[in-house]
């Protein structure tokens, strides 16, 4: 059953965000830098998510829901002085458009099979920040971290987020350094903050950064500790080589080293590596990638921190001892006079999966993805993006839900308010 959009709820979120802006601006009378450096955006995403479980005997054969979400993001500037103060807020609202008890459970909404959940859910989070000297920022409160050892997810209707504290520095040219500790995590389909992915403590302390040796070569190095789970290190390297005839070759290398730091009975020991090569030729791009798992277990994670080449729409190809191979093709239709239209297809196959529960046999699986995206270039709806994502997965019933066919239709747009 379709539900009417509750515009009053959207208006409330906008009013609260604007109220915070006005009250803070009044509190810092005459400080034009604080206001001039502020920004505010309102983003909308409407998604239909359909996943068909093809394996026999599954408890739920299909999930299929439609919802629309709004994110109001305000970022203030800093007050003047040796220590500049500011604040950020993020307001999120998810509205159910179509969901039935038989097909619920897409993670667009706080719903599960047999329960379509509430008609909407919302939350408002904030953070305070301080700008020290010229290049150092301290922050406490809501975070949307995006680094190889802790990263937020934005793959459904609304992004998930963390609460914690962090420090970043850019005082050395080409070097970005950050450190922090994230505690409570807000889920992408829930307005609450929770502890305990894997039923254990998920607090994460991290340190790392990225250094650009030149415009074409950069490297990332991070280390982290997820309490009662693991210690994790990451090394990444990206090199863009210019070739003749306006072609280029981009090389991406990523390596994770994870050591177990959990109570007895768990084991997260893992080595995960990937190497991706992408040849750009005008409006075409051709890519290949190789990824390999080692250690006593597969690569486990509880957020978006899986910066590996073969972590794609449905699978991560992260099982114990798994080796996976990717071939990819991208095309920008601007080359045919249709700017804004892009196409991507890729195929990943794997082997050598350790399936000890099957008598030590080695298993394999594959996934195929196709994306078609169009951004309106002019007119009344200029900037509106329509994205169709398709995935086909074929694997043993004991692996990650078995065979799956999936389609996502996403329409999105962002308004610049400040």
N, C-alpha and C positions, 0 to 999 in steps of 0.2 A: 504494500500500500504506500502510495506516495504521500509525503508530508509537505505542507506548505512551508515556504521559507519564512522564518521569523525575523523580519527586518528590524523589529524592535530590539532583538538581541544584538544584532550588528550595530545598531545605533548606540546601544548602551556601551559596547566595547570601544567604539570610536569616541564617545563622550568621556568615558573614563580616561582614555589615553590623552585626549585633548585637555581634560581638566588637570591632569598631572603636569602637562606642559605649561599651562597658564599659571598654575600655582607656583611652580618652580621658577618661572620667568619673573614673576612678581617678587619672589623672595630674593632675586639677584638683580635689584633695581639698577638699570642703566648699563648693565654689562652686555654690550652689543656682541662681543666675541662669543659669548655663551650661546646666544640665539642664532647668530649668523652661521655658526658651525654645526647647528643642529640639523638633523634630517629625519624624515618620517615617510614611511611607505605603507601602503595597504595592498596586500596581495590576496588574490582569490584563486583557488584551485577547485575545480569540479571533476570528480573522477568516478568512472564506472570500473569496478574491479571484478573480473570473472575468472575463476580458477576451477578447472574441471579435473578431478582426480580420476584417472583412467584405470587404476589398478583395481582388480576385483576384491571384494571383501572389506573395503575401507568403510569406516564408520559414517563418513559424510562424503557423498559423491561430488558435491559442488559447493563453492561459496560464490556469491554474486550479490554485490551491494553497490549503491550509488549514493554519493554524499558530496557536499560542497563545504569548503573551509575558507576562513578568512584569517589572515595574520596581519595585525597592526604592529609595526616595528618602529619605535622612536629611539633615536640616539642623540643625546645632547652634545653640545660642545663642552668646553672647559672654562671655568672661571679664570680670570687673569691672576697672575702672581706666580711665584716659584713653584707652588703646588696648585695645579688647576683641578677643580672638582667638577664632577658631572654625574649623570645618571642615565640609565637606559631602561626602557620597558618593552615588553613584548606581550601582546594580548592576542589570544587565539580562540576561535570559535568554529566548531564543527557541527554541521546540520545534516541530519539524515534525510535523504530524498527517497530512497527505495531500499527496503530490507524486509525479508521474511524470516521466520523462525527456522525454516528448513535450510536457508542459504546464508545465514549470518556467519560472521567470523572472518572477514577479510582483513581485519586490523585497520580499516578505515574508521570504524566506530567502536565504542565500548560494548560490543555485542558478541554473543557466542551462539552456537547451534542451540535452538530451543528458546532463545531469548534475544530479541532484536534490540534490547537496551533502550536508553532514553532517546528522545527525539533530537536532542542536541547536547553538547558538552563544551565547556569553555574554561579558560583560566587566564590570569594575568600574573606575570612574573616581572621582577625588576632587579636591577643591579646598580651599585654605586661604584664610581671609578675615580682614580686620581692620576693626573699626568704630572710626573716628576721630572725635573730638568727639562730636556727636550724630547727624549726618545724612550722613556720608560713609563709604562702604564700599569697601575695596580687595579684589580677589579675583584669585587665580592658580590655574589648573588648569582643570577641566572647566567649560564654560559651555553653557547653553541660551539663547542670545540670541534676543530677539524684538523686533526693531525693523525699520523699512522698508529698511535697507541691509544687514543681516545677520540672518538668522533661521533657527532650526532647523526641520526637517521632522518632523511627527508624523502622517503620513498613511498609514503602513503598520502594521507590527506594533510596532516599537520606534522611539523618536525617535533622530534623528542628533544629534550634538553637536560642539562645538568645544573646543579647548584653547588657552588664551591668558591674557591679563590684562586687567582692567577696573577702572574707578572709577565710582561713582555718587554723586549728591548730591541731597538733597531739603531743603536748608536754607531755601530761599525757598518760602513758602506757595504751593502750586499749581504749582510748577516741579519737574520731574524732569529731571536732566541726567546724561548718561553718556558715557564715552569708553573706548576699548579697542583691543586688537589681537588678533585671532584668527588662529591659525596652523593646526595640524593639524585635520583634520575627520574625525570618526568617522561612517561611513555607517550608514544605518538598517537594513541587512541584512548587516552585517559587523562583526566584533569588532576590526578593525584601524583605525588612523588613517592617513590618506593625505594627500599633497600633490598638487595639480595637476589640478584640474578643467580641462577643455579642454586637457589636457596642459601647462598653464602653472602658474605659481605662484599660489596662491589666498589668500595671506595678506591679511587685510583690516584696515585701520586705520579707525576710525570715531569720530565725535563728533556729538552731537545731544541732543535732548530734546523734552519736551512741556510746554506751559504751558496750564493751565486758567484762562481769563479769568473764567469763572463756572461754575456747575453745568451750563450748557447749551452753552457754547462753549469749544472747546479747539483748539490748533494744535500741529503737530509739524514740526520742522526738523532734518534730518540731512545730514551730508556724509561721504563715505568714499572710500577708495582701495584697490582690489583690485590688488595688485602684478602688473604685466605684463598687466593686463586693462583696467581702466577707472578713471575717477574718476566718482563718482555723487553727486548731490544729490537730496534729497526734501523736498517741502513738502506737508503735509496739514492739512486743516481740517474740523472736525466741529461742526455746529450742530443742536441739538435745540429745535424751536419748538413750544411748547404751543399747541394749537388748542382750539376750543370742543368741548363734548360729549366730554371726555376723549380727544380725538384728539391726535396729535402728528405733526410732519413732521421727519424727520432728514435732514440734508444732509451728504454726505461728498464732499470734494474731495481728489484725490491727484494729484501731479505729480512725475515723475522726469526729471532731466536727466543724461544719461550722455555723457561724452566719452571717446574712445578713448585708451588708454594702453598699448597692446600693441605687440609687435614688428611689423615690416613683414609684410603679408599678412593681418592681421586688422583688422576695423573694427567697433567696438561703439558708434559714435555713434548716439544715440537720444534722442527726446523722447517720453515716455509720460504720458498724462493720462486721468483718469476722473472722472466726476461721477455720484453715485448719490443718489436721492431715495426715501425710504421713508415711507409714510403708515401710521401705526398707528391702528387703530380697534378698540378692545376686544381681542377674541381674533384679529382679522384684521390682516394687514400686507400692503400692496401696494407694490411697488418697481419702479422703472425706473432704468436706468443707461446712460450713454454713455461709450465709451472710444475713444481715438485714439492711433495711433502715428505718429511723425514721425522725421526724421533719415535717416541713411544706411543704417541697419540696423533690425532688430526689437529688442525688449527681451530681452536675454540675462541669465541669472542661474544660479547654481549651488547655491542653497539655497532656503529658503522666503521670501526677501525679495522678494516681488512683491505689494505691498499695493495692488492695483488691483481695481476693482469687478468686472471680467469675467474675473478669474483664478479658475476654478472647478474642478470635479472632474477633468476631463481636459485641457481646453484653457486657455490663458491669453489667446488672441486677441491675440498679441504679435508677429505677423509685420510685415514692413516695410510701412508706410503703411496698416496695417489699421484699419478703423473698425468698431466692434461696438456692438450695441444689446441691452439686456436688459429682459425683463419677468419679474417674480417675484411669487409669492403664498405667504404663510405662514398657517397656522392652528393655534391652540392648542385642543385638544379639551376643555380645562377648561371652556370655554364650553358644552359639551354634557354636562358632568358626568363627564368622563373625564380627570382630571388625570394628567399624565405623558406623554400622547400628543400628539405634534406632527407636522405635515405641512408640507412645502415642495416647491414646484415652480417651475422657472424655465426660460426659453427665451432663448438668446442667438444672434443671427445677425450675420454680418459681411460686409463687402464691401471693395473697393479694395485687396486684397492684391497687392503687387508681386511678380509671378512672372516675373522676368527670364528664367528658363530656359525659359519658354513663349512667347518672342518678344515680351515686354513686355505680355502680356495681364494683366488684373486678375481676381482670383479671389474666391470667397466660400465660406463654410462656416457650419455651425450646430451647436449642442449643446443638448440638453434634459436636465435633471436632475430627479430626484424623490427626496426623502428622507422616510422614515417612521421616527420614533423613539418608543420607549416606555421609561420608567423606572418600575420596579415601586415602588409607593407604600407598601406595608406587607407584613408577613409575613416568612417565613424568608429570602426573597431580596430584601428591600427594598433599593433602591438599584441593583439590576442594570439596566443599560441595554441595549436591543436596538435596533440601527440598521440599516436597509436603505437602501442608496444605489444608485441606478440612473442610468446615463448613456447617451445615444445621441448619437453624433457622425457627421456626414456631411460629408465634405470630399474634395478631390482626393487621389488616391493619393500625390502628391508632398509632401503637407503632414502632418507629425506622425503618420505611420503610417496615413493614410487613414481609411476608415470603421471605426468601433468601436462595439460594444455592450458595456457593462460593468455588472457587479453586484458589490456588496460587502455581505456580511452580517457585522456586528460585534457581539459581545457583550462588555461590559466592566463592571468593578466595581473599586472602590477601598476598601481597608481602612485606617482610621486606627490606626496602631500606637502613636503617642505624641501 
